[in-house]
Amino acid sequence: MGDLRQALGEDAPNDAEHLNRRLRSLRPDGWEVPTNKDDRTLPVGTYRLDAKGWNPSLGPRPRREAISAGKRRRVFDRDSRRCFICGVGSGEPYPGEPNSQAVLTVGHRIPRELGGSTELDNLQTECKRCNEPVRQELGLPETLAELLPEVRRLRKQELETLLSWLQAGQRIRNRVDAAYDRARQLSVTEREQLVNTLRDMIHGSGAAR
Ligand SMILES: [Zn+2]
């Protein structure tokens, strides 16, 4: 773990969970890196490299399953290029991590291993952090006991929003979200025009700036 932290340099957040996650994210690419959780004979904080998997110098990443480019595009379009689970948009930073950038992928509502199909109904846009193989790797991500104090800090309106999302089984995007999703797909020039238009609408078109 110490070696890994040194190799990653100053930029990497200095917490064990972040490093663990980065290591676990190698597993879907065939890297076998057992830890103390997999092999009790290993000291805590030590990894053993059993097998090297794919890395970028080997060329394009092998496709794990066949979802056609067209189907991926239809899923992304339908879900407004946002992670269905956490709501992060393509290329957006994660909350509290201004330097991060979400990468979207297509995931399965019912995992392939449990018989889930590759029909559109079973596919959803997910960011790489929420995608199901990673989800399984992370294991037990949350407990109510840990979540409740955060929930208790929310305002009433925020509680109502959370409740409505939970009851709907997904994050409901409001009109502002929907407009933002569309605005993000404008050209740079048109986006700038929209920013100016919004400023005028908010401050009044006659106001001196
Ligand atoms: Zn996500």
Residues whose N, C-alpha, C, O or C-beta is under 5 A from the ligand:
A	BS01	ZN	C83 I85 C86 G87 C127 C130
